[in-house]
Amino acid sequence: MYTPQDEAELAEVIANARAPLCIEGGGTRGCGVEGAALSLAGLSGIELYEPGSLTLVVKAGTPLAEIEALLSSEGQRMAFEPMDARGLLGIAGAPTIGGAFATNSSGPRRIQAGAARDYLLGVRFVDGAGQSVKNGGRVMKNVTGYDLVKLMAGAHGTLGVMSEVSLKVLPIPEAVASLSLAVADLPTAVRAMSAALGSPYDVTGAAYDPIAGLVHIRLEGFAPSVQYRQEKLTAELAGFGLVALQDDAAGLWAGIRDVSAFQGREGDVWRISVKPSDAPLLAPVLEAEALQFDWGGGLIWALTSAGLDLRARVAAAGIAGHATLVRADQATRAALGQFQPQAKPLEAISDGLRRRFDPRGLLNPGLMNAGQMPSGQKG
């Protein structure tokens, strides 16, 4: 395993590599490809923190727990709620900030606050040729040219290995309230979540647990505002079912974020993105062992029997969506691919970018290459 201690060593490792590299942050997800392990654990530490300007500069291998503790001491947080995948994947390690941005990890608050990439202000990374690259800065601004900051977010380390990130943080809200509605079925749940999200009450979470038959709605902000919005929303949603106030709001939404309902259960795990209105149409044809809905119904987590090709079922239903294989054995990953197949023009652009930034094909090679596209399905 390579464990560089700074960006210069990282660049040297990549420049001198003659075989593929498996990029690891905190080792919580696994890179999913064959190759010599390249760990970023040595690139850890806070470079700059300016609470007054809501700006943090940190090395990419810094554990999220360390960052969260620092921000909490100043009454601040990462608004995009990066997922802790350890329980779902059944592995150890420490989630890192670089891993969060490399996967564009975004929790339930995405429907209101945006994705992880929306908070990434600047980045330093080493490309596949061993060259150090810097893009962006410490403030959000419009620039001309390539926005490499956004390009790196969600690239899963295939375009470059991040060494440092600059990000925007936000204050922790004074109060949080979570309403839970007992609903009869998924169509009712989607209508209830849509009503909440379409209201003027600034909802920051809308999820559905079909096992418990509960829709969960989150409100955050100043205490008087949360109290007012809670009362108004309770009255407006009363027609969908019994409304109750949840006591442990933090624990509830952490469980939704980390898909704790699937932890410790056998089977493959899929993450499907669709229009919320399509969720009731798609759910029955998936024939999944368990389902969980977030983002107002637009994000579906599905637990299925091992080896099941869920993308083929989505295609057969005639529904436009993206299905990512989050957890499966190596044989299933090899057969189906982790990511949704892309349309040919987009695939050509993606391949061209990888050849430009990683001309020797060293960085997590093949990780984002999709499996075979099911008949009739378009990217």
C-alpha positions in Angstrom: 0.0 0.0 0.0 1.2 3.5 -0.8 0.5 6.1 1.9 1.9 9.4 0.8 2.3 12.1 3.5 1.9 15.2 1.4 0.9 16.2 -2.1 4.5 16.0 -3.4 4.7 12.4 -2.4 1.3 11.7 -3.9 2.4 13.1 -7.2 5.6 11.1 -7.1 3.7 7.8 -6.4 1.3 8.4 -9.4 4.0 9.6 -11.7 6.1 6.5 -11.0 3.2 4.0 -11.1 3.4 1.4 -13.7 0.2 -0.5 -12.8 -3.4 0.5 -11.8 -4.0 2.2 -8.4 -6.9 1.6 -6.1 -7.6 5.0 -4.5 -8.7 4.8 -0.9 -9.9 7.6 1.4 -10.7 6.2 4.8 -11.3 2.7 3.5 -15.1 2.8 4.2 -16.3 1.9 0.7 -13.5 0.1 -1.1 -12.4 1.2 -4.5 -14.0 -1.8 -6.3 -11.1 -2.3 -8.8 -7.9 -4.4 -8.9 -4.7 -2.4 -8.2 -2.2 -1.4 -5.6 -3.8 0.5 -2.8 -3.2 4.2 -2.6 -4.3 5.5 0.8 -4.9 9.2 1.5 -4.8 8.6 5.3 -1.5 10.5 5.5 -3.0 13.6 3.9 -5.0 14.7 6.9 -5.4 17.9 8.8 -7.1 21.3 8.9 -5.3 23.9 6.7 -7.5 26.9 7.3 -10.8 27.5 9.1 -12.5 30.9 9.1 -15.9 30.6 10.9 -16.7 34.2 10.2 -16.6 33.6 6.4 -18.0 30.1 6.6 -15.0 28.7 4.9 -12.9 25.6 5.6 -9.7 24.4 3.8 -8.7 20.8 4.7 -6.6 18.0 3.4 -8.5 15.3 1.5 -7.8 12.5 3.9 -9.1 14.2 7.0 -11.8 12.2 8.7 -15.3 13.6 8.6 -15.6 13.1 12.4 -12.7 15.4 13.0 -14.2 18.1 10.7 -17.7 17.7 12.3 -16.2 18.1 15.8 -14.4 21.3 14.8 -17.4 22.8 13.1 -19.7 21.9 16.0 -17.4 23.8 18.4 -18.2 26.9 16.4 -21.9 26.1 15.9 -21.5 25.2 12.3 -21.9 22.1 10.1 -21.7 20.6 6.6 -25.1 21.2 5.2 -25.0 18.4 2.6 -25.1 15.6 5.2 -22.4 13.2 3.8 -23.4 9.5 4.2 -21.6 7.1 6.6 -21.7 3.9 4.5 -19.9 1.7 6.9 -22.9 0.0 8.4 -24.6 -0.6 5.0 -21.4 -2.0 3.4 -20.3 -3.9 6.5 -16.8 -2.5 6.6 -14.7 -0.4 8.9 -12.5 2.6 8.4 -13.1 6.4 8.8 -15.1 8.4 6.3 -13.1 11.3 4.9 -13.9 14.6 3.3 -12.2 13.6 0.1 -14.3 10.5 -0.1 -17.4 12.5 0.5 -16.7 14.8 -2.4 -15.3 12.1 -4.7 -18.7 10.3 -4.4 -20.7 13.5 -4.2 -22.2 12.0 -1.0 -25.4 14.0 -0.2 -28.0 13.2 2.4 -31.7 14.0 2.9 -31.1 17.7 3.0 -30.2 17.7 -0.7 -33.8 18.6 -1.7 -33.4 21.9 0.1 -29.7 22.7 0.5 -28.2 21.1 -2.6 -25.6 18.4 -3.2 -22.0 18.1 -1.8 -20.6 19.5 -5.0 -22.5 22.8 -4.4 -20.4 23.4 -1.3 -17.0 22.6 -2.9 -15.3 25.9 -3.5 -11.8 24.8 -4.5 -9.7 21.7 -5.0 -6.1 20.6 -5.3 -5.6 17.2 -7.0 -3.0 15.1 -8.8 -3.9 13.8 -12.2 -3.0 10.5 -13.8 0.2 11.9 -15.2 1.4 12.9 -11.7 0.8 16.6 -12.2 -0.5 18.8 -9.4 -3.5 20.9 -10.3 -5.4 23.6 -8.5 -8.8 25.0 -9.4 -11.3 27.2 -7.6 -10.5 29.1 -4.4 -12.0 30.0 -1.0 -15.0 31.9 -2.1 -17.9 31.1 -4.5 -17.5 33.1 -7.8 -18.3 32.8 -11.5 -15.3 32.0 -13.6 -14.6 31.2 -17.3 -13.0 28.0 -18.5 -13.4 24.5 -17.2 -15.0 24.1 -13.7 -12.7 21.3 -12.5 -14.1 21.7 -9.0 -17.5 20.4 -10.0 -15.9 17.9 -12.4 -14.0 16.3 -9.6 -17.1 15.9 -7.3 -18.6 12.6 -8.1 -15.8 11.4 -10.3 -14.9 8.6 -7.8 -11.2 9.3 -8.1 -11.1 8.4 -11.8 -9.9 11.9 -13.0 -7.5 12.7 -10.3 -6.7 12.1 -6.6 -7.7 15.0 -4.4 -5.2 16.3 -1.9 -7.0 19.3 -0.6 -10.5 20.8 -0.7 -12.0 24.1 0.2 -15.6 24.1 1.2 -18.5 26.3 2.4 -20.1 25.5 5.7 -23.3 26.7 7.3 -24.5 27.5 10.9 -26.3 24.8 12.8 -30.0 25.7 13.1 -31.3 26.7 16.4 -34.2 24.2 16.3 -35.2 21.1 14.4 -38.6 19.4 14.3 -39.6 16.2 12.5 -43.2 15.3 11.8 -44.3 11.8 11.1 -47.4 10.9 9.2 -49.1 7.5 9.3 -50.0 6.8 5.6 -51.8 3.9 3.9 -49.5 3.3 0.9 -46.8 4.6 -1.3 -49.0 6.8 -3.6 -50.4 8.5 -0.5 -46.9 8.9 0.9 -45.6 10.6 -2.3 -48.6 13.0 -2.4 -48.0 13.9 1.2 -44.3 14.5 0.7 -45.0 16.5 -2.5 -47.5 18.6 -0.5 -44.9 19.3 2.2 -42.2 20.2 -0.3 -44.5 22.4 -2.3 -45.6 24.3 0.8 -43.9 27.6 1.8 -42.6 26.1 5.0 -39.0 25.3 3.8 -38.9 21.6 4.4 -35.4 20.1 4.7 -36.2 16.4 4.6 -39.0 14.3 3.2 -38.7 10.5 3.5 -41.0 7.4 3.6 -40.5 4.2 5.5 -42.9 1.6 4.0 -42.2 -0.9 6.7 -43.4 1.4 9.4 -45.9 3.1 7.1 -44.6 6.5 8.1 -43.7 9.6 6.2 -41.1 11.8 7.9 -40.9 15.6 7.3 -38.1 17.8 8.7 -38.1 21.5 9.5 -35.1 23.5 10.6 -34.3 27.1 11.6 -34.9 29.6 14.3 -37.1 28.2 17.1 -40.1 30.6 16.7 -40.0 30.0 12.9 -39.8 26.2 13.3 -42.7 26.3 15.8 -44.9 28.3 13.4 -44.1 26.2 10.4 -44.6 23.0 12.4 -48.1 24.1 13.4 -49.1 25.2 9.9 -47.7 22.1 8.2 -49.3 19.8 10.8 -52.7 21.3 9.9 -52.1 21.1 6.2 -51.0 17.5 6.3 -53.6 16.2 8.7 -55.7 15.0 5.8 -53.1 12.4 4.9 -53.0 10.6 8.2 -52.1 11.0 11.9 -49.4 13.5 12.5 -47.0 13.1 15.4 -43.8 15.0 16.5 -40.7 12.8 16.6 -38.4 13.2 19.7 -35.1 12.0 18.3 -34.8 14.1 15.1 -31.1 13.7 14.7 -31.1 9.9 15.1 -34.1 9.6 12.8 -32.4 11.4 9.9 -29.0 9.9 10.4 -30.7 6.5 10.0 -32.4 7.6 6.8 -29.2 9.1 5.5 -27.2 5.9 6.2 -30.0 3.5 5.2 -29.8 1.8 8.6 -32.9 -0.3 7.9 -30.8 -2.4 5.5 -27.8 -2.8 7.7 -26.9 -6.3 8.7 -29.4 -7.8 6.1 -28.3 -10.1 3.3 -28.7 -9.1 -0.3 -27.7 -6.5 -2.9 -28.4 -2.8 -2.3 -29.4 -0.5 -5.2 -29.8 3.3 -5.2 -32.3 4.5 -7.8 -33.0 8.1 -8.8 -36.4 8.8 -10.5 -39.0 11.5 -10.6 -41.0 11.3 -7.3 -44.2 10.8 -9.3 -42.7 7.7 -10.9 -41.9 6.0 -7.5 -45.4 4.4 -7.0 -45.2 3.0 -10.6 -41.7 1.6 -10.2 -41.8 0.1 -6.7 -44.1 -2.8 -7.5 -42.1 -4.0 -10.5 -38.8 -4.0 -8.5 -40.1 -6.9 -6.3 -37.5 -5.9 -3.8 -37.2 -7.4 -0.3 -37.2 -4.0 1.2 -37.5 -0.4 0.1 -36.8 3.1 1.5 -37.7 6.4 -0.1 -35.9 9.8 0.4 -35.9 13.1 -1.4 -39.7 13.2 -1.6 -39.8 9.8 -3.4 -37.1 10.7 -5.9 -34.5 8.5 -4.3 -35.3 4.8 -3.8 -33.1 2.5 -1.8 -33.8 -1.2 -2.7 -32.7 -4.4 -1.0 -32.9 -7.3 -3.4 -31.8 -10.9 -3.7 -28.2 -11.4 -4.8 -27.5 -11.0 -8.5 -30.9 -9.5 -9.5 -30.6 -7.1 -12.5 -32.7 -4.2 -11.2 -31.8 -2.0 -14.2 -33.6 -4.4 -16.5 -36.8 -4.1 -14.4 -36.6 -0.3 -14.4 -36.2 -0.4 -18.2 -39.1 -2.8 -18.6 -41.3 -0.4 -16.6 -40.5 2.3 -19.2 -39.3 4.7 -16.4 -36.4 7.1 -16.9 -34.0 6.7 -14.0 -30.5 5.9 -12.8 -29.8 2.7 -10.8 -26.5 2.4 -9.0 -25.4 -0.9 -7.6 -24.1 0.1 -4.1 -23.6 -3.3 -2.5 -23.0 -6.7 -4.2 -20.5 -9.4 -4.5 -17.6 -9.1 -7.1 -19.3 -11.4 -9.6 -22.5 -9.3 -9.7 -20.5 -6.1 -9.9 -18.5 -7.5 -12.9 -21.7 -8.7 -14.6 -23.9 -5.6 -14.1 -21.4 -2.8 -13.4 -21.8 -0.3 -10.6 -23.1 2.6 -12.5 -26.0 3.3 -14.9 -25.0 2.9 -18.6 -24.7 6.2 -20.4 -26.1 7.3 -23.7 -23.4 7.0 -26.4 -22.7 10.8 -26.8 -22.3 11.2 -23.0 -20.2 8.0 -22.8 -17.9 9.4 -25.4 -17.5 12.7 -23.5 -16.8 10.7 -20.2 -14.2 8.5 -21.9 -12.5 11.6 -23.4 -12.3 13.3 -20.0 -10.7 10.2 -18.5 -8.2 9.9 -21.3 -7.3 13.6 -20.8 -6.9 13.5 -17.0 -5.6 9.9 -16.7 -3.9 9.0 -20.0 -2.3 5.9 -18.7 -5.5 4.5 -17.1 -4.1 4.2 -13.6 -6.7 5.8 -11.4 -9.5 3.4 -10.3 -9.6 2.1 -13.9 -12.9 0.7 -15.1 -14.7 1.8 -11.9 -17.2 4.0 -13.6 -17.6 1.8 -16.7 -21.2 0.7 -16.7 -22.4 -2.8 -17.4 -24.4 -3.8 -20.5 -27.4 -1.6 -21.1 -30.6 -3.6 -20.9 -32.5 -3.9 -24.2 -34.7 -0.8 -24.7 -33.1 1.3 -22.0 -31.5 4.6 -22.8 -29.1 6.5 -20.6 
